[in-house]
Amino acid sequence: MIISTLCTLLLASLAPTQDWKSLADELRRTQDGYEASIASEAFAKVRDPEAMEARVELYAEKMNIRGGVHLRDWLYSGMMRAESDEELGPLLDAAADRKADTLLRLTCLRALRRGEASAPASALLDNNFRKLKPELQREWQNTVGSLLAQRRIIFDRKTSSEDVREALLSSGMPYLGYRWLTPNKTEVASMRLAAAKSRSAADRSQFLHVLAPHVRRSSSARSLWLNRLEQAVASEHSSERVAAWQSALDGMGFECIPHLIHGLTRANEEMPSRHLADYAEALRLLTDKQWGHTPERWQRWWTEEGQDWLAQATQSKSLPGYSKSRENDDTVAIYFGIPLDSHRVGFVLDGSGSMNDKLKDGRRCADAAMDEFESFLARYPDSATMQLRIIVRESMGPFDEAVSANKKNRKKAIDYLRRFDFGPSSAMYDVLCEAQLDPGIDTLVFVSDGGGSWGSYAYPPHMLDGLRLTYERSGVRIHTVCVGKSANKARFMEQLAEMTSGKMVKI
């Protein structure tokens, strides 16, 4: 197989316009994505409209083969490299095809957004994009808004940028395309009404992230953001409370200080609460004041000096407290040295064979994770909430939903983990997305070598792109414990933790 692939690559390098079909044929025949890795990488570099058609066909065909996710990741990378209208055609057709696989449609939209090619407005405004499943609708919003902001949309006599903005606005919450486009006053008025009526906490949370880039450039967007932030701080949904302080930092929204103080006060009354450290840290970063978790001190400062400080802060081009180190969290319990400041913790453990690798102390990675899990639960309050998921080709675990960490459930979780046979493939991306959207938890601990072998995506940049969007909707912090030796995979684990305001340790 390797000799055959090398010969195919040599032929392709000599006559790429003709012999890329040999690569495509090899990929069609393969039932093992690992064995076709060389051909997959070479095929990703081919520039030809017919090759793009082949990528779309192959993507749909290679959902269930061994190592198929790695082959599809190369197909995805090849889609992102589209340079011409002819190459984009198959991607737009697949994205608009109601009968096509949902993952393929989603991937085509993401490839268009993350690439550099321009797309015709008539195709992006196709009627098949008008009624989409929520996940696809959000991706369409995100893609079209990004393309319009980058001037990557080709207009004809019947279309204009106003038509595109109207379509984005009419598509509704969470208005993901407007993270790239500053909304005008009329658009803000429509958004205000829709956001007030929205029943989805995830949509409302993500909408705060959408508004964050415009906080300092549009007074109407800032007014709407402040209104939504005030509501989010008072919400019963953790995702909104996280989106409030996160969007304040991202948009340097200094005007929201009184609302963040209220959020700190609320968290202080709820102790223990992961929101206590979050709001205290956000206030410190925005102001460079070192008053920790004490809302009364923050409130006194704001009452006495707030307006004078605000007049100066709005001229700042960076967060005043950015260079300072984060304060220690109030710890409920510790897992591999990571302090967990929450009573709503979920654990996600890689179920693949890499967990059988040995550590320096002679234990398997799986055994170390189990020992630490049992030690953690011994210190975790009975009244707290817990969840356990193991990543195989889907999420597996002892509980259908988050449960009380009482003695019975702790024993059930530990026994389940001790009996588990590590070795199957792992759909890491998909299980992480599912775990983040679990309404019973607000903090995850993820133990893995950082590599997936099944599911939607396994290439770190592809995974991080989707996981970032999921984080905006969930607000779930992910602490990562890396048990592998690969520097690239460890980097992914570090980036995932940083992206979700978590911490990473390597064992």
Salt bridges, closest charged atoms under 4 A:
ASP25 OD1 - ARG28 NH1 3.08
ASP32 OD2 - ARG66 NH1 2.68
GLU50 OE1 - LYS21 NZ 3.85
GLU57 OE1 - ARG28 NH2 3.88
GLU87 OE2 - ARG47 NE 2.88
GLU139 OE1 - ARG110 NE 2.95
GLU139 OE2 - ARG113 NH2 2.97
GLU187 OE1 - ARG165 NH2 2.83
ASP203 OD1 - ARG473 NH1 2.81
GLU236 OE2 - ARG266 NH2 3.28
GLU240 OE1 - ARG204 NH2 2.93
GLU255 OE2 - ARG222 NE 3.43
GLU270 OE1 - ARG241 NH2 2.89
GLU270 OE2 - ARG266 NE 3.35
ASP278 OD2 - ARG274 NH2 2.77
ASP278 OD1 - ARG326 NH2 3.60
ASP278 OD1 - ARG477 NH2 2.22
GLU281 OE2 - ARG284 NH2 2.74
ASP329 OD1 - ARG326 NE 3.50
ASP330 OD2 - HIS293 ND1 3.22
ASP341 OD1 - ARG477 NH1 3.64
ASP361 OD2 - ARG363 NE 2.85
ASP367 OD1 - ARG364 NH2 2.96
ASP371 OD2 - ARG363 NH1 2.83
ASP371 OD1 - ARG418 NH2 2.88
GLU374 OE1 - ARG418 NH2 2.93
ASP382 OD1 - ARG410 NH1 2.46
ASP415 OD2 - LYS411 NZ 2.67
GLU434 OE2 - ARG389 NH1 3.12
ASP438 OD2 - ARG389 NH2 3.16
ASP442 OD2 - ARG344 NH1 3.84
ASP449 OD2 - LYS489 NZ 3.91
ASP465 OD2 - ARG113 NH2 2.81
GLU472 OE1 - ARG179 NH2 2.67
